[in-house]
Amino acid sequence: QVQLVESGGGLVQPGGSLRLSCAASGSISSVAVVGWYRQAPGKQREFVATISSGGITNLANFVKGRFTISRDNAKNTVYLEMNNLKPEDTAVYYCHLSFRVWGRGTQVTVSS
């Protein structure tokens, strides 16, 4: 079974940027959909973004214009570029492969 490891989280000030990475232990080139969810304290996990094998992206309304999702099949890695971060973006961010395989998450904290 392929395993996922997220990285790149941390503490950033409002308006700042972070780039999350999700490294897979196996090939993702044939995986139809990969993406990111997030879970804030006391809230349910929510959809953030997906990208298909053909490069079609889908982003939640609250991140459109600020976040970009991409995938590098040669590196078996999915990225989430996050700009203009807001305190409400504070959450644990999880990546997935076709909503079946999940990583353990990386913490993003946006605070001054």
C-alpha distance (Angstrom), angle and dihedral (degrees) to the residues before:
residue distance angle dihedral
Q1 . . .
V2 3.79 . .
Q3 3.79 114.7 .
L4 3.80 127.2 -151.3
V5 3.78 128.5 -146.7
E6 3.79 120.9 -169.8
S7 3.80 123.5 -156.3
G8 3.78 141.0 164.2
G9 3.77 100.3 71.1
G10 3.77 124.0 130.6
L11 3.77 146.7 118.7
V12 3.79 117.2 -45.5
Q13 3.78 135.0 167.3
P14 3.80 121.5 -112.9
G15 3.78 109.3 -80.8
G16 3.78 92.0 28.2
S17 3.78 131.2 119.3
L18 3.78 139.0 -124.5
R19 3.78 134.4 -179.8
L20 3.79 116.5 -145.9
S21 3.79 121.2 -158.8
C22 3.77 129.3 -161.3
A23 3.78 113.8 -163.2
A24 3.79 118.7 -163.1
S25 3.80 123.1 -152.2
G26 3.79 90.2 -139.4
S27 3.75 141.6 28.8
I28 3.80 118.2 -56.5
S29 3.78 96.9 -179.5
S30 3.79 92.9 103.1
V31 3.79 95.5 42.2
A32 3.79 107.9 112.7
V33 3.79 97.9 -151.8
V34 3.78 132.9 18.2
G35 3.75 126.3 173.4
W36 3.76 155.7 133.6
Y37 3.77 137.0 -88.5
R38 3.78 128.6 179.6
Q39 3.78 137.2 -153.9
A40 3.77 124.3 -158.2
P41 3.82 121.9 -160.2
G42 3.79 110.6 -75.7
K43 3.80 93.2 5.3
Q44 3.76 136.2 100.1
R45 3.77 121.9 -101.4
E46 3.81 109.7 -89.8
F47 3.76 136.2 -161.4
V48 3.80 117.3 -102.1
A49 3.80 109.3 166.9
T50 3.78 146.5 -30.1
I51 3.78 135.7 -164.0
S52 3.77 125.6 -161.2
S53 3.78 127.9 -139.2
G54 3.80 86.3 -101.7
G55 3.78 92.8 55.0
I56 3.79 97.9 -104.7
T57 3.79 110.1 147.9
N58 3.77 132.0 -154.7
L59 3.79 120.9 -169.9
A60 3.77 133.5 -176.0
N61 3.78 113.2 -107.1
F62 3.78 92.5 -116.3
V63 3.82 92.2 61.8
K64 3.79 101.2 37.7
G65 3.77 110.7 122.9
R66 3.80 91.5 17.8
F67 3.84 107.4 55.8
T68 3.79 129.7 50.5
I69 3.78 126.0 -166.7
S70 3.78 123.0 -156.3
R71 3.78 139.5 162.9
D72 3.78 133.5 -147.9
N73 3.78 107.4 -159.3
A74 3.79 91.8 -174.3
K75 3.80 89.4 60.3
N76 3.81 95.1 35.2
T77 3.78 88.1 -127.3
V78 3.79 136.5 132.0
Y79 3.79 120.8 -157.3
L80 3.78 135.8 -158.2
E81 3.78 114.1 -163.9
M82 3.79 109.0 -162.0
N83 3.80 121.8 -167.4
N84 3.79 134.1 174.5
L85 3.78 90.0 21.9
K86 3.78 119.0 -159.9
P87 3.81 130.9 -157.2
E88 3.81 88.7 -108.9
D89 3.81 88.7 62.7
T90 3.81 88.0 70.2
A91 3.80 106.4 121.0
V92 3.77 145.5 106.1
Y93 3.79 107.9 -81.6
Y94 3.80 119.2 -145.9
C95 3.78 128.9 -169.7
H96 3.78 124.6 -152.2
L97 3.76 143.1 -172.8
S98 3.79 111.6 -132.5
F99 3.81 89.5 -28.0
R100 3.81 89.3 -73.7
V101 3.79 106.8 85.8
W102 3.79 117.4 48.6
G103 3.76 136.6 -172.8
R104 3.79 125.0 -135.6
G105 3.76 94.3 -108.5
T106 3.78 139.5 -118.8
Q107 3.80 124.4 -115.4
V108 3.79 119.5 -119.8
T109 3.80 117.1 -170.9
V110 3.78 121.2 -176.2
S111 3.78 111.4 -167.3
S112 3.77 141.5 131.3
